[in-house]
Amino acid sequence: MITKEKKYFIGIGLMILVFFGIYKVNIFLDRIVNSDPEYNTIYSQNFNEKLFQNQLIGKSKNEIITIIGNPLSKTKLKYFDAILYTNFKDSVYLTENSISVGLNGYCKNVKYRFMSFDSIGKVENVMINGYSEKKEELGKLTKFEVLEKFGKPQKQILCNCKCIVYSYSEIKKGAYSGKHPIINIRNLIFDEKNKLIKVVKKVGSTYSKYDEICSN
């Protein structure tokens, strides 16, 4: 026989479970909508935020590795110049060192016209979707002619730094929180003489992790 006292405690227990379930659901929904950079980010082994400071500037690669360890990845940036025309500016993005465009989720009727150029302004790569021009037609133009023909692009990027980027953070595997992959970006920029010239500490998208080096 269940006494009133037992019913009371059972009721309290059920209420706690319900409130806890609502709390967990709210956290889950919040992570779907809003980005949590710390949740989304993984760091290199032995990473120490306190050591990741501007005082490192001027040190060599070997000195840096001795102090804060090896990075998760190393990227050598090459000359990269690209422009993008699109009818959905917020849905299409450019990625440094990549001869392609990316889409932020599904976007119906999106159009884009992407071109990258060499150091003297000749078209190197073309991607086109939804516009009437042919790739072969655009491939014969120079950057000056493209700008003269289509006007100011919605997006553009120029990387003219012969740098090496050591990345000490990246996005976690699997599902991330928020609509976009926002993480804590932790990059070190070395010049051609293997000396550290810049420490990058910011919250940002993995799609533009080099925008402290490349101009947009």
C-alpha positions as CSV (number, residue, x, y, z in Angstrom):
1,M,0.0,0.0,0.0
2,I,1.4,3.4,-1.0
3,T,1.1,5.9,1.8
4,K,0.5,9.6,1.3
5,E,4.1,10.3,2.2
6,K,5.3,7.9,-0.5
7,K,3.0,9.5,-3.0
8,Y,4.4,12.9,-2.1
9,F,8.0,11.9,-2.6
10,I,7.1,10.1,-5.9
11,G,5.4,13.2,-7.1
12,I,8.4,15.3,-6.2
13,G,10.7,12.9,-8.0
14,L,8.5,13.0,-11.1
15,M,8.5,16.8,-11.1
16,I,12.3,16.8,-10.8
17,L,12.6,14.5,-13.7
18,V,10.2,16.6,-15.8
19,F,12.1,19.8,-15.0
20,F,15.4,18.2,-15.7
21,G,14.1,16.9,-19.0
22,I,12.9,20.3,-20.0
23,Y,16.2,21.8,-19.0
24,K,18.1,19.3,-21.2
25,V,15.8,19.9,-24.1
26,N,16.3,23.7,-23.8
27,I,20.1,23.2,-23.9
28,F,19.7,21.0,-26.9
29,L,17.5,23.5,-28.8
30,D,19.8,26.4,-27.8
31,R,22.8,24.6,-29.3
32,I,21.0,24.0,-32.5
33,V,20.3,27.8,-32.9
34,N,23.2,29.5,-31.1
35,S,26.8,28.7,-31.5
36,D,28.9,27.7,-28.5
37,P,32.5,28.2,-29.7
38,E,34.0,26.4,-26.7
39,Y,31.7,23.4,-27.2
40,N,32.6,23.3,-30.9
41,T,36.4,23.6,-30.5
42,I,39.0,21.0,-29.9
43,Y,42.6,22.0,-29.2
44,S,46.1,20.5,-29.7
45,Q,47.5,18.2,-27.1
46,N,48.9,20.1,-24.1
47,F,47.4,23.4,-25.4
48,N,47.7,26.2,-22.9
49,E,45.6,29.4,-23.4
50,K,47.8,31.3,-21.0
51,L,50.9,30.6,-23.1
52,F,49.2,31.6,-26.4
53,Q,50.1,35.3,-26.2
54,N,51.8,38.0,-28.3
55,Q,55.0,37.5,-26.3
56,L,55.7,34.6,-28.6
57,I,56.2,36.9,-31.6
58,G,59.7,36.7,-33.0
59,K,60.4,33.2,-31.8
60,S,61.3,30.4,-34.2
61,K,59.1,27.4,-35.0
62,N,61.3,25.1,-32.9
63,E,61.1,27.5,-30.0
64,I,57.3,27.6,-30.3
65,I,56.9,23.9,-30.4
66,T,59.1,23.6,-27.3
67,I,56.9,26.1,-25.5
68,I,53.4,25.1,-26.6
69,G,53.8,21.8,-28.5
70,N,52.9,20.7,-32.0
71,P,49.9,22.2,-33.8
72,L,46.9,20.2,-35.1
73,S,47.8,21.2,-38.6
74,K,50.2,23.2,-40.7
75,T,49.1,25.2,-43.8
76,K,51.4,26.9,-46.3
77,L,49.5,29.8,-47.8
78,K,50.0,30.4,-51.5
79,Y,49.0,33.4,-53.6
80,F,45.3,33.4,-53.8
81,D,43.0,36.0,-55.5
82,A,39.3,35.3,-56.0
83,I,36.0,37.1,-56.5
84,L,32.4,36.0,-56.2
85,Y,29.2,37.3,-57.6
86,T,26.0,35.9,-56.1
87,N,22.3,36.7,-55.5
88,F,22.6,35.2,-52.0
89,K,25.6,36.9,-50.3
90,D,25.0,35.3,-46.9
91,S,24.5,31.8,-48.2
92,V,27.7,31.5,-50.3
93,Y,31.2,31.8,-49.0
94,L,34.8,31.9,-50.2
95,T,37.5,29.8,-48.5
96,E,41.1,30.8,-48.5
97,N,43.5,28.5,-50.5
98,S,40.5,26.9,-52.1
99,I,39.4,27.0,-55.8
100,S,35.8,26.6,-55.0
101,V,32.8,28.1,-53.2
102,G,30.8,26.7,-50.3
103,L,27.1,27.0,-49.3
104,N,25.7,27.6,-45.8
105,G,23.1,24.9,-46.0
106,Y,20.4,24.5,-48.7
107,C,19.5,27.6,-50.6
108,K,17.0,27.4,-53.4
109,N,17.6,29.4,-56.6
110,V,21.1,30.4,-55.5
111,K,23.3,31.7,-58.3
112,Y,27.0,32.4,-58.2
113,R,29.9,33.3,-60.4
114,F,33.3,32.5,-59.0
115,M,36.7,33.3,-60.5
116,S,40.2,33.0,-59.2
117,F,43.2,34.7,-60.7
118,D,47.0,34.3,-60.9
119,S,49.4,37.1,-59.8
120,I,49.2,38.9,-63.1
121,G,45.3,38.9,-63.2
122,K,44.6,36.0,-65.6
123,V,41.6,33.8,-64.8
124,E,42.7,30.5,-63.4
125,N,39.5,28.8,-62.2
126,V,35.8,29.4,-62.9
127,M,32.7,28.0,-61.2
128,I,29.3,29.2,-62.3
129,N,25.8,28.3,-61.4
130,G,22.5,29.9,-62.5
131,Y,24.1,32.6,-64.7
132,S,24.0,32.6,-68.5
133,E,27.8,32.9,-69.2
134,K,29.9,29.9,-70.1
135,K,33.0,28.9,-68.2
136,E,35.1,29.0,-71.3
137,E,33.9,32.5,-72.0
138,L,34.9,33.8,-68.5
139,G,38.2,31.9,-68.6
140,K,39.5,34.1,-71.4
141,L,39.1,37.3,-69.4
142,T,41.5,39.2,-67.1
143,K,40.5,40.4,-63.7
144,F,40.3,44.0,-65.0
145,E,37.9,42.8,-67.7
146,V,35.8,40.9,-65.2
147,L,35.4,43.9,-62.9
148,E,34.6,46.1,-65.9
149,K,32.0,43.7,-67.2
150,F,30.2,42.7,-63.9
151,G,31.1,45.5,-61.5
152,K,32.0,45.2,-57.8
153,P,31.7,41.6,-56.6
154,Q,29.7,40.6,-53.5
155,K,32.7,38.9,-52.0
156,Q,36.5,38.9,-52.7
157,I,39.6,37.7,-51.1
158,L,43.3,38.2,-51.6
159,C,46.1,36.2,-49.9
160,N,49.5,37.7,-50.8
161,C,51.5,36.3,-47.9
162,K,54.0,33.6,-48.2
163,C,53.2,32.4,-44.8
164,I,52.9,29.1,-42.9
165,V,50.0,28.8,-40.5
166,Y,50.1,26.6,-37.4
167,S,46.6,25.8,-36.2
168,Y,46.2,24.9,-32.6
169,S,42.4,24.5,-32.8
170,E,39.8,23.1,-35.1
171,I,36.1,22.2,-35.1
172,K,35.1,19.0,-33.2
173,K,34.1,15.9,-35.1
174,G,30.4,15.3,-35.5
175,A,27.6,17.7,-34.8
176,Y,28.5,21.2,-33.7
177,S,26.3,23.8,-32.0
178,G,24.6,26.7,-33.9
179,K,23.7,27.2,-37.5
180,H,27.3,27.9,-38.5
181,P,30.6,26.3,-37.5
182,I,31.9,29.0,-35.1
183,I,35.0,28.0,-33.0
184,N,37.8,29.5,-31.0
185,I,40.4,30.1,-33.6
186,R,44.0,29.8,-32.4
187,N,46.6,30.3,-35.2
188,L,50.2,31.2,-35.3
189,I,51.6,32.9,-38.5
190,F,55.2,32.4,-39.5
191,D,57.1,34.2,-42.2
192,E,59.5,32.8,-44.8
193,K,62.3,32.9,-42.3
194,N,60.3,30.7,-39.9
195,K,59.9,33.5,-37.4
196,L,56.5,34.0,-35.7
197,I,54.9,37.3,-36.9
198,K,51.4,37.1,-35.7
199,V,49.3,35.4,-33.0
200,V,45.6,35.0,-33.9
201,K,43.1,34.5,-31.0
202,K,39.5,35.1,-32.0
203,V,36.1,33.6,-32.3
204,G,35.2,33.0,-35.9
205,S,34.0,30.7,-38.7
206,T,36.1,27.8,-39.9
207,Y,35.2,29.1,-43.4
208,S,37.3,32.2,-42.8
209,K,40.0,31.1,-40.4
210,Y,42.7,32.9,-42.3
211,D,41.0,36.3,-42.6
212,E,43.6,37.8,-40.3
213,I,46.1,37.2,-43.1
214,C,44.0,37.5,-46.2
215,S,42.1,40.7,-47.1
216,N,38.4,40.5,-47.8
